[in-house]
Structure formats: C-alpha cells, structure tokens
C-alpha cells in the first residue's frame, strides 16, 4: 500500500511540475514519461506488473552477471514504470520521475538559468539522453530526451 501511495504521489507531483514547465515555451517538456521505483526482487515485480496489472515488459538492461539492473514496464504507449533492484544504499520505494523533453541540452540550460541544480547530460545504457534535476521536495527529476536509437523510442514506436 505504501508503494502505491508513493507512486500516486510521484505521479501527481510530476503532473504539477509538467504543467508548470509546459507553460514555459523554452522548457521543451513533451510529457511525463516514467516513474522509477526500486523493488526487492525485480523478477517478482515483473511478474506482478505483467500478470496482475497487465503491463508489458518494454526492455531491460542486465548487469555483467546477467541480472536485471533496469526493467521498463510499458503501461501505455508513452508511459512507463522503471524497475531497479533495491539495495542497502537504494532501498525499495519511489526513486524519481522522468520528463520527456525535446532537447535535453536546451532544457538543462533553461533550468539552470532559472536557478535549479541540474546535472550535465549523458547518454544512458538505453541510449536516451539524460540529465537530473535536484528537487528540494522529492529528490530527483530525470530529464529524458528520446532519440530514435533509444530503447524508449523503439518501445513507443512498437506499441499497438
């Protein structure tokens, strides 16, 4: 129940931020793309979300031992749940939400100009271009640009 409440709180917070950023033409925010959570057992979580909730696995990244380090569950064409394994340093629960932006470099520049703390962009293992905002109220907001070679983009295009 706690996890569902955190998920809902994250979605509501994301929508509020998205609306605020969307009103600024320089923001480039397309939409909220995903919510990230850490789970005690990724395999069990994938089973739960596919069999009970009806989500489908969009893509995953495994570590060098073949264990999942990231699994994206596709909720709808453009909306995902990001699952990562919980650890002692990263306990189970809500971790962040991701905003799909048209241009991550421009979004970072605009947000820094507005006084926010934002990391430089980098290319993730999923081939998305990412940056992170340090949010004083909930921790982290991820900016996600989705080039055609990104796993996110490919999952969105494959949605039926």
Backbone torsions as a table, in degrees:
resi	resn	phi	psi	omega
1	UNK	NA	-41.4	179.9
2	UNK	-59.9	-42.0	179.6
3	UNK	-62.2	-41.3	178.9
4	UNK	-65.0	-38.4	179.1
5	UNK	-67.0	-41.4	177.5
6	UNK	-64.5	-40.5	177.7
7	UNK	-60.0	-48.8	-179.7
8	UNK	-62.3	-41.4	178.2
9	UNK	-62.5	-40.7	178.3
10	UNK	-63.3	-42.2	179.4
11	UNK	-64.1	-45.5	-180.0
12	UNK	-63.6	-42.2	177.5
13	UNK	-62.6	-43.8	-180.0
14	UNK	-61.0	-42.2	179.3
15	UNK	-63.3	-40.5	178.7
16	UNK	-63.5	-44.5	179.4
17	UNK	-66.6	-42.2	-179.1
18	UNK	-60.6	-44.1	179.3
19	UNK	-61.4	-44.5	179.4
20	UNK	-62.8	-43.0	-179.5
21	UNK	-72.3	-34.8	-178.4
22	UNK	-66.1	-25.9	179.2
23	UNK	-72.3	-14.5	177.2
24	UNK	-101.2	114.0	-174.1
25	UNK	-59.6	-25.7	-179.2
26	UNK	-79.4	-9.5	-175.8
27	UNK	-67.8	-37.8	178.8
28	UNK	69.5	15.4	-179.6
29	UNK	-75.2	125.4	178.2
30	UNK	-86.6	-49.5	-177.4
31	UNK	-176.8	168.9	170.1
32	UNK	-73.8	131.6	-173.2
33	UNK	-104.0	-40.4	-175.3
34	UNK	-158.2	163.1	170.9
35	UNK	-122.0	135.2	-179.5
36	UNK	-105.4	136.2	174.7
37	UNK	-136.1	148.7	170.3
38	UNK	-96.2	138.4	-177.9
39	UNK	-127.5	148.8	-179.5
40	UNK	-63.7	-32.5	-177.8
41	UNK	-142.0	107.5	-175.6
42	UNK	-62.4	-42.7	-180.0
43	UNK	-59.6	-44.9	178.0
44	UNK	-64.8	-38.2	179.5
45	UNK	-65.9	-42.3	178.0
46	UNK	-60.7	-44.6	178.1
47	UNK	-60.1	-45.8	179.0
48	UNK	-59.1	-51.3	-174.9
49	UNK	-69.6	-29.2	177.3
50	UNK	-80.8	-47.7	-173.4
51	UNK	-81.0	-36.2	-176.8
52	UNK	-93.7	-40.7	-175.1
53	UNK	-96.6	-16.8	178.9
54	UNK	81.9	12.0	175.6
55	UNK	-74.4	165.0	174.3
56	UNK	-123.9	150.9	178.0
57	UNK	-74.0	124.0	-179.3
58	UNK	-88.8	-47.4	178.9
59	UNK	-168.2	166.8	178.4
60	UNK	-149.1	157.5	170.8
61	UNK	-121.6	132.2	178.0
62	UNK	-106.1	155.3	175.5
63	UNK	-80.7	-177.2	-176.7
64	UNK	-68.0	-12.2	176.4
65	UNK	-97.0	4.1	179.8
66	UNK	84.1	6.2	179.1
67	UNK	-88.4	142.2	-179.5
68	UNK	-65.6	131.3	174.0
69	UNK	-110.7	-11.2	179.0
70	UNK	-162.3	128.4	174.8
71	UNK	-133.6	128.9	176.5
72	UNK	-101.4	123.7	175.1
73	UNK	-100.2	128.7	-177.7
74	UNK	-93.2	118.3	-178.4
75	UNK	-87.9	-44.8	176.0
76	UNK	-144.6	-175.1	-175.8
77	UNK	-52.0	-44.4	-172.9
78	UNK	-114.2	10.1	-173.7
79	UNK	-126.6	132.2	-174.9
80	UNK	-130.7	159.0	168.6
81	UNK	-116.3	121.4	-179.7
82	UNK	-95.3	122.2	179.2
83	UNK	-107.4	133.1	173.0
84	UNK	-134.7	151.9	-179.8
85	UNK	-69.5	136.9	174.6
86	UNK	-72.9	146.2	176.1
87	UNK	-136.4	176.7	176.8
88	UNK	-61.2	-35.5	-180.0
89	UNK	-82.8	-25.9	-178.2
90	UNK	-126.9	82.2	-175.1
91	UNK	-67.1	165.9	179.3
92	UNK	-61.1	142.9	176.6
93	UNK	134.7	-173.5	-179.3
94	UNK	-64.3	135.7	179.5
95	UNK	-117.0	-38.2	-177.1
96	UNK	-173.1	171.5	166.4
97	UNK	-128.6	153.8	-176.3
98	UNK	-115.2	135.2	175.4
99	UNK	-106.1	128.3	175.0
100	UNK	-78.5	122.4	178.3
101	UNK	-117.6	152.2	178.7
102	UNK	-69.9	-39.7	-176.4
103	UNK	-143.3	106.9	-174.7
104	UNK	-64.5	-39.7	-179.2
105	UNK	-62.2	-45.8	178.5
106	UNK	-65.6	-39.8	178.6
107	UNK	-63.1	-42.7	178.2
108	UNK	-60.4	-46.8	-178.7
109	UNK	-60.6	-45.4	-179.3
110	UNK	-63.9	-42.9	-178.4
111	UNK	-69.4	-37.0	175.5
112	UNK	-64.8	-40.3	178.4
113	UNK	-61.9	-31.3	178.5
114	UNK	-79.9	-2.8	176.4
115	UNK	97.4	7.8	179.4
116	UNK	-84.6	155.7	174.2
117	UNK	-91.5	116.0	-176.2
118	UNK	-134.9	135.5	177.8
119	UNK	-72.1	165.3	170.1
120	UNK	-69.5	161.4	177.6
121	UNK	-76.2	155.7	173.2
122	UNK	-150.5	160.7	177.5
123	UNK	-96.4	124.5	-177.2
124	UNK	-82.2	174.2	175.2
125	UNK	-63.5	-20.4	177.7
126	UNK	-88.6	0.2	-179.9
127	UNK	73.1	15.1	171.9
128	UNK	-84.5	155.2	176.1
129	UNK	-98.3	119.7	-171.7
130	UNK	-120.5	153.1	167.1
131	UNK	-149.6	159.0	-177.8
132	UNK	-125.8	133.6	174.1
133	UNK	-94.5	135.0	171.3
134	UNK	-87.5	112.4	-177.5
135	UNK	-99.4	124.8	-176.3
136	UNK	-69.0	-11.6	-176.1
137	UNK	-103.0	-28.4	-177.7
138	UNK	-139.5	2.1	174.8
139	UNK	108.6	-84.3	-170.6
140	UNK	-134.6	137.2	170.7
141	UNK	-122.2	128.4	-178.2
142	UNK	-99.6	129.5	172.0
143	UNK	-92.5	131.3	-173.7
144	UNK	-131.6	111.6	171.7
145	UNK	-94.4	135.2	-173.3
146	UNK	-114.7	83.5	175.8
147	UNK	-66.5	163.2	-175.5
148	UNK	-57.1	-26.8	-179.9
149	UNK	-84.7	-5.4	-178.6
150	UNK	-73.4	149.7	178.8
151	UNK	-64.0	-34.5	178.3
152	UNK	-60.6	-51.4	-178.4
153	UNK	-58.1	-44.6	-178.9
154	UNK	-64.0	-38.9	178.0
155	UNK	-66.2	-40.9	178.5
156	UNK	-62.4	-43.9	-179.0
157	UNK	-67.5	-28.9	-178.2
158	UNK	-84.5	-8.2	-177.1
159	UNK	-61.7	135.0	177.1
160	UNK	-129.3	NA	NA
